[in-house]
């Protein structure tokens, strides 16, 4: 069995996005796609994911845009404004990657959950709105809306958990707008606010774990 983390699976680099595949539970059909925050890499969400689901297959992907010593998912203008061409291009590329990874590793996207943190959560919400049908379950940790123009997308079959931090002064004020946006497009939303800043930890893992248990019962 692979451990929690960062020392484990080899980095796969022959697809559009580099990623690590961790298959700890051979008999589990559960899969988590992990999209990290800004300035780090694909290993950072693995310990949190193992607290969420010890037996799930993990696809820990790496953003392609360099930021200092790490990576992000698309270019930004400032902390709360984003380069739209980059958002559109990287989201389209990730849509293709998700489908290809699912085919390669025999993963069922209808039973997969996309777990994104900060910039990674913003990529997931963009994926939902721009390429509907790929994401059926999404756990968005400290997200905000990033698209200037949103198509008429039907998200009626998409379940979404949004966890905002009460003390997150950068993204926290924008979380309600994302809830409204996704709700308007038909997504089933479970929105939470926890006593935290922009950082994530055990309270987030506990909420996602509980939400996934209830969400899986509805599949």
Residue pairs with C-beta under 8 A, 6 or more apart in sequence:
1 24
2 8
2 9
2 22
2 23
2 24
4 46
4 47
4 50
5 43
5 46
5 47
5 50
6 43
6 44
6 46
6 47
8 20
8 22
8 46
9 20
9 21
9 22
9 60
10 20
11 18
11 19
11 20
11 42
11 62
12 18
12 19
12 20
12 21
15 97
15 100
15 101
15 104
16 64
16 93
16 94
16 96
16 97
16 100
17 61
17 62
17 63
17 64
17 93
17 94
17 97
18 42
18 61
18 62
19 42
19 59
19 60
19 61
19 62
19 101
20 42
20 43
20 46
20 58
20 59
20 60
21 57
21 58
21 59
21 60
21 105
22 46
22 57
22 58
22 60
23 57
23 58
24 50
24 54
24 55
24 56
24 57
24 58
25 54
25 55
25 56
25 57
27 55
28 53
28 55
28 56
28 57
29 108
29 111
30 53
30 55
30 56
30 57
30 111
30 112
30 113
30 212
30 216
31 56
31 57
31 58
31 59
31 107
31 108
31 111
31 112
31 113
32 49
32 52
32 53
32 56
32 57
32 58
32 59
32 112
32 113
32 114
32 115
33 59
33 61
33 98
33 101
33 112
33 113
33 114
33 115
34 42
34 45
34 46
34 49
34 58
34 59
34 60
34 61
34 115
34 116
34 120
35 45
35 61
35 63
35 73
35 114
35 115
35 116
35 117
35 120
35 121
35 123
35 124
36 42
36 44
36 45
36 60
36 62
36 63
36 71
36 117
36 119
36 120
37 44
37 72
37 117
37 118
37 119
37 120
37 142
38 67
38 70
38 72
38 118
38 119
39 67
39 68
39 69
39 70
39 71
39 72
40 70
40 71
41 62
41 70
41 71
42 60
42 61
42 62
43 60
45 60
45 115
45 117
45 120
46 58
46 60
48 115
48 200
48 201
48 204
48 205
49 56
49 58
49 60
49 115
50 58
51 202
51 205
51 206
51 209
52 115
52 205
52 208
52 209
52 212
53 209
53 212
57 105
57 107
59 101
59 105
59 107
61 94
61 97
62 71
63 71
63 72
63 73
63 74
63 90
63 119
63 120
63 123
64 71
64 73
64 90
64 93
65 71
65 72
65 73
65 74
65 75
65 86
65 90
66 72
72 119
73 90
73 94
73 119
73 120
73 122
73 123
74 82
74 83
74 86
74 87
74 89
74 90
74 91
74 119
74 122
74 123
74 146
75 82
75 83
75 86
76 82
76 83
76 119
77 83
79 170
80 144
80 170
80 171
80 174
82 122
82 146
84 147
84 148
84 149
87 126
87 146
87 147
88 130
90 123
91 123
91 126
91 127
91 130
91 131
92 130
92 131
94 123
94 127
95 127
95 130
95 131
95 134
98 109
98 127
98 134
99 109
99 134
101 107
102 108
102 109
102 112
109 134
109 135
109 136
110 136
110 219
111 136
111 219
112 136
112 137
113 137
113 138
113 139
113 212
113 215
114 124
114 127
114 135
114 137
114 138
114 139
115 124
115 138
115 139
115 141
115 208
116 122
116 123
116 124
116 125
116 138
116 139
116 140
116 141
116 143
117 141
117 142
117 200
118 141
118 142
118 143
118 171
118 198
121 140
121 141
121 142
121 143
122 143
122 144
122 145
122 146
124 135
124 138
124 140
124 143
125 138
125 140
125 143
125 145
125 146
125 178
125 182
126 146
126 147
127 134
127 135
128 134
128 135
128 138
128 153
128 155
128 158
128 160
128 182
128 187
129 147
129 150
129 151
129 153
129 155
129 181
129 182
129 185
130 147
130 151
130 153
132 153
132 154
132 155
132 158
135 158
136 157
136 158
136 159
137 158
137 159
137 160
137 212
137 215
138 158
138 159
138 160
138 161
139 160
139 161
139 163
139 208
139 211
139 212
140 160
140 161
140 162
140 163
140 178
141 163
141 200
141 204
141 208
142 163
142 164
142 165
142 168
142 171
142 172
142 175
142 198
142 200
143 162
143 164
143 171
143 175
143 178
144 171
144 174
144 175
144 177
144 178
145 174
145 177
145 178
145 181
150 181
150 185
153 185
154 185
154 186
155 182
155 185
155 186
155 187
156 186
156 187
158 182
158 186
158 187
158 188
159 187
159 188
159 190
159 215
159 218
160 182
160 187
160 188
160 189
160 190
161 190
161 191
161 192
161 207
161 208
161 211
162 175
162 178
162 179
162 182
162 189
162 190
162 191
162 192
163 192
163 193
163 194
163 200
163 204
163 207
163 208
164 171
164 172
164 175
164 191
164 192
164 193
164 194
165 171
165 172
165 193
165 194
165 195
165 196
165 197
165 198
165 199
166 172
166 193
166 194
166 195
166 196
167 195
167 196
167 197
168 196
168 197
168 198
169 197
170 198
171 198
172 198
175 191
175 193
179 189
179 191
182 189
183 189
190 211
192 207
194 203
194 204
194 207
196 203
196 204
